[in-house]
Amino acid sequence: MSASLSETGSRLSIRMPFDMHHHVRGGETLKIVGEMLAQRFAGAIIMPNTQPPITTAAMVEAYRAEVIAATGPSFQPLMTLYLTDTLDPAQVRLARTHHGLAGIKYYPRGLTTNSDSGVANPASLWTAGSTPFEVLRTLADLDAVLLLHAADGFAADGSELDPYDQETHFVRETLPRIVEAHPALKISVEHLSTKEGAAFMSANQSAHLGCSLTAQHLLLDRRDVHRGGFRPHMSWWPIIQREEDKLALRDLAASGSPFVWLGSDSAPHPIGKKETDCCAGGVMMVHAGIELYAEAFDLMGALDRFEAFAALNGPRFYGVAPSDRTIDLVREDWVVRQTFHITSDEPRMDEIRPFRLGEKVAWKLAA
Ligand SMILES: [Zn+2]
């Protein structure tokens, strides 16, 4: 079985994709997300920045059960632990051996949603003897993946970095040190957003280093985010960058490299957390979680490379078998009409607004 594109290029059949970066949240939000996720994806990397974060094997197991209850049993949740300064290597071993742990997520403290428990000092990742260093040694030993939120908050002299420079700084100063200190460790750079990041990946890709790309970073640049005024429903971490960054990411996605894959970073927030004086980063993407990527690959003229990007490369890196199911997509406009409701007593905390509300998406799941 392999991908097929109809003669007119308006219908596409691919193996069921995997989303290698997804925030399913919990409770009612998880129920809403789970159904849409399982419709489109055979499995997903489940992010651990819940409240509280997932830091023990028992929490991994409990969250996994919650995800399966929301998605149904044919969906494959690939679980992660949250790297803190005190994460216990014994818990990593236990979670990997018995509870389907796929990897560990690194969050620089304070730089994204629920990152207060993240690693305080990135240098601990490459400094022998620190707890995070020992965790990464264990992870390499277990052939599991380190997922990096590739951002630094501060320069070496302690000065605060411009948010548009956080990833570039990480790629230049932090990532090479992690790679060098842990040569046997598989590393995935998450939601790559800059041309410097794309250049690093092209120059250094290997069986031990890859990256995920979001649809929003392939489709948008900062002109879209600021057109007519700042748009909170286009606010993400990492931040949407310049057109030249978007074009570099498109080139990387269209390159056909086996070390580049789909990771939507779908991250629902209630409207009250978006339209407020301190807007949360992240937007629900799962309602069009594969359709938006088909739109981007169509724009790039790269639909023949879409199946590998969406359904094969990520699972291969993580040592997971690709799906033997397929999904069909058609090139057909539809408008995102629906917001999603959850129970809350607080004003505006009971509704989630999806990406492109009231606007068109150019590809659609076939009925
Ligand atoms: Zn994320």
Residues whose N, C-alpha, C, O or C-beta is under 5 A from the ligand:
A	BS01	ZN	D265
